[in-house]
Amino acid sequence: MLDILTILVLLTCMSGVIGAVFLVFWFYRREPYAYLWWGIGCCFSTGGIFLLASRNQIPDFVSIEIANALILVAPGLWWAGVRDINRQKVGLAALIPCMIWIMLVPIPWINESTTYRTALFSFAMAAGFVMIASSLWVNSTKRSIRRPLALLCMLQVALSLARGGMALGASVPQNIFEAPPWFAVSLFQPILSMFVLSMLGLLVVMEQTEQRLRSAAEIDPLTAALNRRGFLAKGEKALELAAREKQDIGLILFDLDHFKSINDRYGHLAGDDVLATFVALAKGLLRPTDILGRMGGEEFAIILPGADEDSARCVAERIRSTFNKRVFDHGGIAVRASVSAGIAVHPAETARLNHLISKADEALYKAKAAGRNRTKVALARIA
């Protein structure tokens, strides 16, 4: 027969080790705070299981009410860790599983029955894992590791509900160490929970780190715009989407006029400020679906999904005229800059990104040849 005390001691050790690992990770890295939330959650779980294992050795109020309340703090804090990774506020909702227990266990017919207490605890634990699963799923993509982890959390929900249902369908003795075999088997569910938590901590943070590195590889560090690589990658996706929706797609190339003379006259710091300001200004005038990238040096490009020639020209002129009016203060010296723009527009179904860039570049050359600080549109659509 399975020994319930041995299982509880095993759970205490597992929870303590996992919690210590998370806390050590957080101590040395100080980020993400998810490690701290998960580590503290495991500490609460460790303390609660230890008190539960001390049944008959300590007052029942401590080994029942307090022990289970401590254990139910854990899923709320694990949820808080996921929220931290999602950059979302945590709030008092993290206490929901624990509060379910605290509010309902004083009811006499629940408090006096091991059966009802077991069911209440199981349903509260299920609520905690529903919270974790929902936060994982809502902020996931089809290829994200978060979805399989969310499904594992839902498996925990199913097991918790099954445990609660079995408790209601069969009597549980007052002394849990004399409980039937199914009760002992059900205690292995927290072991699976610990396994899920370990995977959650490792895989979600690994995925987040990978996304951060990928993002850093596609972002220009000076202007925070996409670099050429990132722009081309996102541009191809935007072209595919626009083609499926049978839209036109516009592309604007911008080139800051006489930028070398700004660097030569005022210094590279002033030039860097001009570049960063142009990007910040342009972002403020674009739609969320538009894509802005730095193609190199003082040249920038914008993809406008669903834009016709007139709307693309309006966007280019709005950016050009706004930037032209901007006066940069560099050490008390007023610095002015202007920008030229070339536009190409074509139905996305037959367009290719490199041809769009080539046509926009031809129009940009005409804008420069005509005196700069102006916008030109490619005369013919791409063949």
N, C-alpha and C positions, 0 to 999 in steps of 0.2 A: 504494500500500500504506500502511496506517495506521502512523504512526511511534509506537512504544511510548514512547520517551523523551519525546516531546511530550505524550502523554497523562499520563504521570507528573508532568511539570512542571505541567500544568494542574490535576491533582488536588492537588498540593502547594499551589498558590495558592488554590484553592477552600477547602481544609481550613483553611488559615491565616486566610483572611478570615472564614470563618464562626466559627472559634474566637475571633478577635479581637472580633467583634461580640458574642458571648455574654459574653465577659469584660468588655467595656465596659458592657454592660447590668447585669451583676452589680456592677461597681464603683460605678456610680451609684445602683443601687437596693438593693443588699445583700440582695435577695430576688427570687425564690426561689433557694435554693442550687442548684437545677437548672441555672441559667445557669452557675454555677461548674463543676459537674460536666461539663456539655456542652462548655464552653469548654476545660477541661483535656483532655477526651477528644479534641477536635479538635487540640490542641497535640501530643498523643502521635501522633495520626494523621499530622499534618504532618511531624513529625520522622521517623517511620517511612518515609513515602513518599519523603521527600528522600533518606534513606539508600538506599532501594531504587533510586532513580533514579541513584545514584552507583555502581551496580554496575560493576565493572572498574576503578574509580578508587580504591576503598578495599578493605580486606580482606574476603573473602567472608563471614567470620563476622559482620562488622558489617552488611554489606549484605543478608544473608540472615536469620540467626538473630535478631539484635537488631532489625533493621528490621521484620520481620514481627511480632515480639513487641510492639513499640511500637504498631503498627497495631492489633493485637488487644486492646490495653488500651482502645481507644476505645469499642467497643460495650458493654463492661462499664461504663464510666463514663457512657455515654448511658443505660444501664439504671438506673444509680444516680440519674441526674437524674429519671427517671420515678418511681422509688421515693420520692424526696424530695417530689415533687408529691403523691404518694399518702400522704405522712406515714408512710412505712414505713422501717424500718431497712435499711441497705445491707449492711454486713458484707463478708466476704471473697468472697462469691459473685460480686462484680463482677469478680473476676480469673479467672473460669472460662474465657472464651475464650482469654485469654493463657496460662493454665496448661495448657490442652489442647496448645497449641503447644510450650511449654517442656518439658513432660514427654515428648512423643512425638518431637519433631524430632531429639533425640540418637540415636535408634535408627538404626544404620548404614544399613540399606537404605532408610530414609526420607531421612536426611540427605544421602545421596549421589545422590539422584534428584530432579531438578526436577519430574518428574511427580508423585511422591508428596508432595513438599513443597507443590506447588500444591493438590493434593487436600486435604491436612491443613489448610492455611490456609483453604481454602474451607469445609470442614466446621466449623472452629472459629468462623469468621465467622457461619455459619448458626446455631450455638448461641447466639451473642450476640444475634442478631435474634429468635430464639425467646424469649429472656428478655425482651426489650423488648416484643414483641407480647403476651406473656402478662400482663405488668404493665399494659399499656394496656387489654387486654380485660377482665380480672377486675374492674377498678375503673371500668367504663364503664356507661352506660345506653344504651337503644336509640337515643336522639337525640343521644348524645354524639359529638363529633368523634373521640374516642379509638378507636372501632371502625373507621372507615375508615383511620386511621393504623395500627392493628394489622394490618389486611389488607395495607397497603403494606409493613409490616415482614415479613409472611409472604411477600410477593412477593420481598423481598430474600432470604429463606430459600430459596425455590425457585430463584432465580437463582444463589445461592451453591452449592447442591447440584448444579445443572446444570453449573456451572463445574468443580466437583470431579469430577463424573462424566465430563465431556469430557476432563479431564486424565488420568483413568485409562484412558479409551478411546483416547486418542491420545498419542503421545510429545511431550514438551515439551523442547526443546533446553536444554543447560546455560546457554547465553547467552540470556537472555529477550528480548534485543533482536533476536534472530533467530527468535523464535517465530512460528508460523503466524498467519494473520489472525484465526482464532477467538479466540486468546489476547488479541490486541489489542482485539477487540470486547468481550471479557469484562471488560476494565479499565474500560469505561464503567459497569459495575455500581456501583462505588464513587461515581461521579458521581451516580447515582440515590440512593445511600445518603445523600450530602450533602444532596440535595434533600429526602429524607424527614426528615432531622434538622432542617433549617431549618423545615419545616412543623411538625414535632413541637414544636420550641421555641416557635414563634409561636402556633400554634393551641391547644395544650394550656394554655399560660399564659394566653392570652386567655380560654379557657373557664373556667379557674380564677378569673380576675379577675371575669368576669361572674357566676359563682356566688357569689363573695364579696360583690359589690355587691347581688345579688338577696337574699342572706341578710341583709345589713345593712338592706335596705329592709323586711324582714319581722320584724326583731328589735327588741324594746324595749330601748334602751341601758341603762336603769337596772337592770332585773331580769333581762335576758337571756332572758325569755320571748318567745314570739311576740307581735307587736303585733296589733291588731285585723285589719289587712289580711292578715297571715300566717296568723292563726288561722282566718279565714273561708276562705282558699284551701285550707289543709290540711284543714279541717273538711269541705269539699265532697268532697274526694277520699276521706276516711275514710267519708263517708256513702255514696258510690258503691260502695266496696269492701264495706261491711257489707251493702248492698242486694243485691249479687251473691251474697253468702254467706247471704242471708236471715236476718240477725241483727237483734236489737234494737240500738238505739244510745242511750246515755244522755248527758245534758249537765248539768253542774253549774255554776251561777253562784255565785260567792263575792263578798261585799262586806264589807270591813273595817269593823267597827263604830266609830262616832264617830271616824273617822280625822281629820277636821278638827280635833278637839280635841287630838289628838296633835301635829299640826303647830303649832297655836297655843300649846300648853303647853311642848313640848320643842324645837320648831324643825323645819324641813324636813329637816335631816340625819337627825334621829331618825326622821321619817316615811319617808324614803327607805330607812333601814336596816330598818324594819318591812316595807316592801313587798318588798325584796330577800330578806329572810329568809323571808317567806311563800312566795315562789316556790321558793327552794332547798328548803324543807321539803316542799312539795307534790311537787316533782319526785322527791324521795327516796321518796315513798310511792306513786308511780304506776308502771304498767307501761310498757315501751318503746313500746307501740302507742297509749297515751293521749296526748292533745294538750292542752297547757296554753297559754293565751294571756292577755295583759293587754288587757281590752276598753276600758280608759280609767280614769284616776284610780286609785281603790282597788278597782276591780271586775275580777275574773278569771273565766275560764271554762275548763272542762275537758270534753273530749269523750272518752267511754268506749265504744269500739266493742265490741259483743258483750255489753254490760252490761245486766242486768235491773234492776228497781226495787230489789231487796234489795241487790245488789252495789254499785249506784250509791250507795245510802244508806250502806253500810259505808265506801266510799271517802270520801264527804263527811264522815262523822262522825269517821273516823280523822284526816283533815286538820284538821277543826275542833277536836277535843279536843287534839291534839298542839300546835297553834298556841296554843290557849288557855292551855296550861301553860308556854309559853315566856316567860321574863322577859328583857327587853332591857336591857342596861347602857349607859346614855347619860351619859357623864361622871360615873360614880358614882351616877347616879340610876336606880332600877329603873323600867322602863317596861313596862306590860302592855297587851296588845291582844287582841281577840277578833274572830271572823268569823262571819257568817251565810251560810247556803247554801240555794239553791233548786234542785230537781232536776226534770228532765223526761225521760221514757223513752218510746220509741216504736219500732215496727218500722221499720228503715231503708228498706225497700222503698217505703213511702208517706210517710216523714217528709221535711220540708224544714227546712233548717238555721235559717232565720229564725223558723219556727214553734216549733222546739225552744227557741231562745233566748227567744222571747216567753213560752212556757209556764214555763220555768225562772225567768224574771224575775217572773212572777206568784207563783210559790212563794216566791221570795226576798222579795218584798214582804210575804207572810204571815209569814215568819220574823222580819222586822223588826218587824212590827206586834205579834207575840206576845212581844216583849221582847228580840229579838236573841240572838246567841250560840247559835243553834240551827239545825236543818235541817228544811226542809219539802219535801214532794214534791207535784208537780202532781197533783190528784185524778183528772183525766180524761186519757185518751190523746188525742193530736191527731187531729182529724177529717180 
